[in-house]
Amino acid sequence: MSYQDFQDPTVAQAWDADNHSRNPSRSEQLDMMLTIIADQYEDGKTILDLGMGTGLVEAMVFQRVPQAQVVGVDASAAMLALAHQRLQSHASQYTALIHDFTEIATLKLPEHAYQIVFSVQTLHHLTDSQLLTAYQFIDDTLEAGGLFLLLDRIALDQSGLFDVYQSLWARQDKVYHSQVYGAEGMTFAEHQMVVAGRGDLPTSLERHLELLKQVGFEAACLHLQTNRALLVGRKTLINE
Ligand SMILES: C[S@@+](CC[C@H](N)C(=O)[O-])C[C@H]1O[C@@H](n2cnc3c(N)ncnc32)[C@H](O)[C@@H]1O
């Protein structure tokens, strides 16, 4: 789905109502990410979410870490309108800003100690150079020792492995009652057209890690299921 599509209130509603059928790994990877946030969060510090969407992840953060403070950013007013409805009872704990990450260098955040930055299913809308700029921005924003967590779609860029991914998508659909097989295309060429048609620009796992390390993070992939990954970057003290 192109990121401009999220500006449409009908698309925003539909995405909010079903974020599982095309991504059955989401619940478990979110649970992993939230487990890390709950263990790491220090009272008084701020969490930054790049791609706040409809506030689904914030609602889970507040459930796990009731005292958390969050700044969420998103380009879509329609998505953020749903987030405000969802998060009414936590109004004093979050700030939402509208900004386009293709121009992330001009994003002005409120002054806080940002200890954790996360981004869920959002940064795959950026080109390679925009992603590098985003990683630089995240590194600059985080305090020393801070943590970046990325949960996102990863590029499937090796045509000779496409049928292997298909086996696992079919398995996922059986186990999780999802609809991934077919939706990702029936051949590698079709898959590339589907991805381009959605306006997605996913990056390979290797390239994510390379870019994260290039800006100074200690980085690793914590969990990978087919083309969905949870990555972590720690801002090293040396970059302080
Ligand atoms: C699939 S939704 C995920 C929302 C939320 N992170 C979640 O997981 O529930 C992707 C979100 O990224 C936002 N987004 C996509 N491209 C963006 C960009 N260039 N700048 C800012 N937000 C963007 C969309 O508006 C949308 O809210």
The ligand as a Gaussian input file, in Angstrom:
#p B3LYP/6-31G(d) Opt

LIG

0 1
 C        1.108000      -0.002000       8.106000
 S        0.846000       1.449000       9.005000
 C        1.592000       1.038000      10.566000
 C        1.131000       1.905000      11.699000
 C        1.677000       1.519000      13.079000
 N        3.112000       1.607000      13.126000
 C        1.238000       0.111000      13.450000
 O        2.035000      -0.808000      13.270000
 O        0.110000      -0.067000      13.915000
 C        2.084000       2.494000       8.265000
 C        2.058000       3.919000       8.769000
 O        3.210000       4.586000       8.287000
 C        2.849000       5.886000       7.904000
 N        3.803000       6.331000       6.886000
 C        4.117000       5.705000       5.754000
 N        5.027000       6.410000       5.066000
 C        5.284000       7.515000       5.786000
 C        6.133000       8.629000       5.593000
 N        6.877000       8.789000       4.501000
 N        6.157000       9.583000       6.546000
 C        5.417000       9.456000       7.668000
 N        4.569000       8.428000       7.893000
 C        4.509000       7.477000       6.960000
 C        1.434000       5.744000       7.361000
 O        0.735000       6.973000       7.364000
 C        0.847000       4.713000       8.296000
 O        0.237000       5.307000       9.409000

